[in-house]
Amino acid sequence: MALSRAKPEQLPKDAVMISEDQALKYQWKIITAWDKLGEVWSLRYAPGILSAMAAATGAYINNHYRTKLRLGSHGRLSSYMPIVVVPAIFTMLTHKFFIQRPILLDPLGECPICRQVRSAAFQASLGIVYPTILAPFAAFMFATRCYTYRLPSITESPKEVFMLWRQFTRPIVPSLATIIAFQAFLAMYLTYKQEKQNFSVMLRMKEIEYQLEQDHMPQRIDF
């Protein structure tokens, strides 16, 4: 049975009202059981793809600064957790709750392009901007603590620290620009595919529901 939103006065007498959590659970039940993966792949895998891209970007940026400051194995796990793992997790959760959930529950409730742009903004912020800001701070902190690189004092010579950061960052600026453009485009594309495939699933469910009504077959929903 296909789900639909309606005001109370617009509901038919035999309508079954369910909560948003129940509706989401029902939608996921349909998506995971769909027989053709090619018709629902973005709904299943888009959050994971975006999360993996954020993790890869965080690892690339973190390794760059760690190499420049000769950190070796010093503080590797401590820097990877906030710069690689955390952005990956938050990228996945943000896309699921603020992009994919509205697509599944209220596909017509918002302009599709607005949703795609928001998805790109989340991806760029969490997957690129956040690790780009945090990675040099973490690397400078560990370099100072482990004496792997002679750094000027941040309190006494902030300008020298800034110039050093600029020197280290300049070589990867073109790469970062390419990465941010690619990830923003990828987020918009995957969101577009989710919207399109969700509509296709909805239309197919409507067709099945209509056929069941024509054949006078009983309908049942299990939650």
Buried (B, 14 or more C-beta within 10 A) or exposed (E): BBBEEEEEEEEEEEEEEBEEEBBBEBBEEBBEEBEEEEBBBBBBEBBBBBBBBBBBBBBBBBBBBBEBBEBEEBBBEEBBEBBBBBBBBBBBEBBBEEBBBBBBBEBEEEEBEEBBBBBBBBBBBBBBBBBBEBBBBBBBBBBBEBEBBEBBEBEEEEEEBEEBBEEBBEEBEEEBEEBBEEBBEBBBBBBBBBBEBBBEBBEBBEEEEEEEEEEEEEEEEEE
